[in-house]
Amino acid sequence: MNAIDLKYFRFNFKAMGTPCEIQLFAKSHSQAKQIADRAIADVRRLEARYSRYQSDSLLSEINRVAASGGEISVDEEAAGLLNYAATCYKQSDGLFDISSGILRRAWRFDRAQLPDQQQIESLLEQVGWHKLRWQPPILGFPIAGMELDFGGIIKEYAVDRAAELFRGAGILHGLVNLGGDLKLIGPRPDGQAWRVGIHHPRQEGAMIKTLSLHRGAVASSGDYQRCMVINGQRYSHVLNPKTGWPVKHLASVSVVGDFCVVAGSASTIAMLKEDQGPAWLKAMGLPHLWVDINGNSGGSLYSADFMQN
């Protein structure tokens, strides 16, 4: 189909606790809506399946087994996510740990109050991917009271799946954006790049950089999404699973990659590695931009007019 015959459509929705959007070019509104509805349904399927807020989710079932120190057999999709979590744990030297969500019991960001160190130390006894048994498809919890949280993976995985659904349906130009984590499906119909803004972590509504991208994914992690400030000190929701305390060095990290799930986990790992984060991203060969808590900026995306062809 000639690109000139394509029309632009945009669909806004809310999922996974955040505003989301789909932009695509299609021959008709009915075609665009049919494909968008299919992608939105899959995003909501993943949310229902891996949400810790829904008692009938697979994750809640896993965590009920974890609470009693049992084991559970999981399906192929969940096994793939667990394998990816294991890879992230290894590549991050144990900093990206999907068993660390239990620390939120100590860190209540709706209260301007620091947790008790004794409570943190008690929770840390139940944190550690290495403490559970993962022999696909069997997931076992030798230590009762552990808990898993796919929050650092599932939204980005949903972005990648939605983009694949579009490609499978013949959509060659568009984007999926779930709360700022996004993936591009080819360039715009005229061959031009998409313009993707990177938010400034300290200036609301301001952009620190605008990227020109023909394809790929962009994901960010930062200390501004959920945090509290006590005596001038900012405490973010990004918690070090070894200490139980928030990271301090970086205010935000954005990463460009082929897959949103890789860009998302890499940006989080860099936040967790603090002053070593930028060097780790450089060693991994991932285009990135970082801003530290003092307002300094850097990274391969910051210093050049980056264009992904």
C-alpha positions in Angstrom: 0.0 0.0 0.0 1.3 3.4 -0.9 2.1 5.4 2.3 0.1 8.3 1.0 -3.1 6.2 1.4 -2.5 5.8 5.1 -4.2 7.9 7.7 -3.1 8.7 11.2 -5.0 7.4 14.3 -4.4 7.7 18.0 -6.0 5.8 20.8 -5.6 6.8 24.5 -6.3 4.4 27.4 -5.2 3.7 30.9 -3.5 0.4 32.0 -1.0 -0.7 34.6 -1.8 2.4 36.7 -0.6 4.9 34.0 -1.8 6.8 30.9 -1.1 4.9 27.7 -1.4 5.6 24.0 -1.2 3.9 20.6 -0.4 5.9 17.5 -0.6 4.2 14.1 -1.1 4.7 10.4 -3.7 2.6 8.8 -6.0 2.6 5.7 -9.2 3.2 7.8 -10.5 3.9 11.3 -12.1 0.5 11.5 -8.8 -1.3 10.7 -6.9 0.9 13.1 -9.4 0.4 15.9 -9.6 -3.4 15.4 -5.8 -3.7 15.7 -5.6 -1.2 18.6 -8.3 -3.0 20.5 -6.5 -6.3 20.2 -3.3 -4.7 21.5 -5.0 -3.0 24.4 -6.8 -6.3 25.3 -3.4 -8.0 25.5 -1.9 -5.2 27.7 -4.9 -5.7 30.1 -4.5 -9.5 30.0 -0.9 -9.1 31.1 -1.9 -6.6 33.8 -4.6 -9.0 35.2 -2.2 -11.9 35.0 0.8 -10.4 36.7 -0.8 -7.8 39.0 -0.1 -8.0 42.7 -3.3 -6.0 43.3 -5.6 -8.7 42.0 -6.2 -11.7 44.2 -7.0 -14.0 41.2 -3.8 -13.1 39.2 -1.1 -15.7 38.5 1.3 -13.5 40.5 -1.0 -13.6 43.6 -1.2 -17.4 43.2 2.7 -17.6 43.1 2.9 -15.4 46.2 0.4 -17.5 48.1 2.7 -20.5 47.4 5.8 -18.4 48.4 4.2 -17.4 51.7 3.8 -21.0 52.7 7.2 -22.1 51.4 5.8 -24.4 48.6 6.4 -24.8 44.9 4.4 -24.2 41.8 4.5 -25.1 38.1 4.2 -22.2 35.7 3.4 -21.9 32.0 5.7 -21.0 29.1 5.0 -17.3 29.2 5.7 -17.0 33.0 8.7 -19.2 32.6 10.1 -16.8 30.0 9.7 -13.9 32.3 11.3 -15.7 35.2 14.2 -16.7 32.9 14.6 -13.1 32.0 14.5 -12.0 35.6 17.2 -14.5 36.4 19.4 -13.1 33.6 18.9 -9.5 34.9 19.8 -10.7 38.4 23.1 -12.2 37.1 24.0 -9.2 34.9 23.3 -6.7 37.6 25.4 -8.6 40.3 22.2 -9.2 42.2 20.9 -5.7 42.1 17.9 -6.3 39.8 15.9 -8.7 42.0 12.2 -9.4 41.5 12.0 -10.7 45.1 12.8 -7.3 46.5 9.3 -5.9 46.2 8.6 -7.0 49.7 10.7 -4.0 50.9 7.7 -1.8 50.1 6.2 -2.9 53.4 8.8 -0.8 55.1 8.9 2.1 52.5 5.5 3.8 52.5 5.8 6.7 50.1 2.4 8.1 51.1 3.9 8.9 54.5 6.8 11.3 55.2 8.4 8.9 57.6 11.6 6.8 57.3 11.2 3.1 58.1 12.8 1.4 61.1 16.1 -0.2 60.3 15.2 -3.3 62.2 12.1 -3.8 60.0 14.3 -3.4 56.9 16.8 -6.0 58.1 13.9 -8.4 58.9 12.5 -8.1 55.4 16.0 -8.5 53.8 16.0 -12.1 55.2 13.2 -12.8 52.7 14.9 -11.1 49.7 17.2 -12.7 47.2 16.6 -14.5 43.9 19.4 -16.9 44.8 17.3 -18.1 47.8 14.5 -19.6 45.7 14.6 -22.7 43.4 14.0 -22.1 39.7 14.1 -25.3 37.6 11.7 -24.6 34.8 8.8 -25.0 34.9 9.0 -25.5 38.7 9.4 -22.5 41.0 10.1 -23.3 44.6 10.4 -21.2 47.8 12.6 -22.9 50.4 12.1 -19.9 52.6 8.5 -19.2 53.6 7.3 -15.6 53.4 9.1 -14.5 50.2 7.3 -12.6 47.5 7.8 -11.8 43.8 6.9 -8.7 41.9 7.1 -8.4 38.1 6.7 -4.6 38.2 10.2 -4.0 36.7 9.5 -6.1 33.7 5.9 -6.6 32.8 5.0 -3.1 31.4 7.9 -3.1 29.1 7.2 -6.7 28.0 3.6 -5.6 27.2 5.0 -2.8 25.0 7.0 -5.3 23.0 4.1 -7.7 22.6 1.8 -4.9 21.4 4.3 -3.8 18.8 4.6 -7.4 17.6 0.8 -7.7 17.3 0.9 -4.6 15.1 3.6 -6.0 12.8 1.7 -9.3 12.6 -1.4 -7.3 11.5 0.6 -5.5 8.7 1.0 -2.2 10.5 4.4 -0.8 9.5 4.2 2.7 11.0 3.3 3.5 14.6 4.2 3.4 18.3 3.1 2.0 21.6 3.6 4.1 24.7 2.8 2.7 28.1 3.5 5.4 30.7 6.6 6.7 28.9 8.1 3.3 28.0 7.6 3.0 24.3 8.4 1.1 21.1 8.3 2.3 17.5 7.0 0.2 14.7 9.0 1.5 11.8 9.4 5.2 10.7 6.6 7.5 9.8 5.0 6.7 6.4 7.0 9.5 4.7 10.2 7.9 6.0 10.8 10.6 8.6 11.9 9.7 12.1 9.7 9.9 15.2 10.5 12.6 17.7 10.8 11.2 21.2 11.2 13.5 24.2 13.1 12.5 27.3 11.6 14.2 30.4 13.7 16.2 32.8 13.7 14.6 36.3 13.6 17.9 38.1 11.7 20.3 35.8 8.1 19.2 35.4 6.9 19.4 31.7 10.5 20.1 30.5 12.5 17.9 28.1 16.2 17.3 28.6 16.6 15.8 25.1 14.5 15.0 22.0 15.6 12.0 20.0 15.0 11.2 16.4 14.3 7.5 16.0 13.1 5.4 13.1 12.7 2.2 15.1 13.5 0.7 18.5 12.4 1.2 22.1 13.0 3.8 24.8 12.5 3.3 28.5 13.4 5.4 31.5 13.9 4.9 35.3 14.1 7.7 37.8 13.8 8.9 41.4 10.9 11.2 40.5 8.1 8.7 39.9 7.5 7.8 43.5 9.5 9.5 46.2 9.4 11.4 49.5 11.5 14.3 50.7 12.5 14.4 54.4 14.8 17.1 55.7 15.9 18.0 52.2 16.8 14.4 51.3 15.0 12.7 48.5 14.1 9.0 49.0 13.0 7.3 45.8 11.1 4.0 45.2 14.2 2.5 43.5 15.4 0.3 46.4 18.8 -1.5 46.6 17.9 -5.1 47.4 21.1 -5.6 49.3 20.7 -2.7 51.7 17.0 -2.1 51.6 17.5 1.6 51.1 16.8 3.9 48.1 19.5 4.6 45.6 21.0 8.1 45.7 23.4 8.9 42.9 21.3 9.1 39.7 18.0 11.1 39.2 17.1 9.4 35.9 18.4 7.1 33.3 16.9 6.6 29.8 18.0 3.8 27.4 17.4 3.1 23.8 17.3 -0.6 22.6 15.7 -3.0 20.2 13.3 -4.2 22.9 11.5 -2.2 25.5 12.0 -4.9 28.1 15.8 -4.7 27.7 15.8 -0.9 27.7 13.6 -0.8 30.8 15.6 -3.4 32.9 18.9 -1.7 31.8 17.8 1.7 32.9 16.8 0.3 36.3 20.0 -1.6 36.7 21.9 1.6 36.0 20.0 3.4 38.7 20.8 0.6 41.1 24.5 0.7 40.2 24.5 4.4 41.2 27.9 6.0 40.3 28.9 2.9 38.3 25.7 2.9 36.3 26.8 5.0 33.3 30.0 3.0 32.9 28.0 -0.3 33.0 25.6 1.0 30.2 28.6 2.1 28.1 30.2 -1.4 28.6 26.9 -3.0 27.5 26.9 -0.8 24.3 23.5 0.6 25.1 22.7 4.2 23.9 21.7 6.1 27.1 21.3 9.4 28.8 21.7 10.0 32.6 21.0 12.9 35.0 22.5 12.7 38.5 21.0 14.3 41.6 23.3 17.3 41.3 21.9 18.1 37.8 24.9 16.8 35.8 24.0 15.0 32.6 25.8 12.6 30.3 25.7 9.5 28.1 25.9 8.8 24.4 22.4 10.2 23.8 23.1 13.4 25.6 26.2 14.4 23.7 25.0 13.8 20.1 22.0 14.1 17.8 21.3 10.4 18.1 19.4 8.8 15.2 18.4 5.2 15.1 18.1 4.1 11.5 
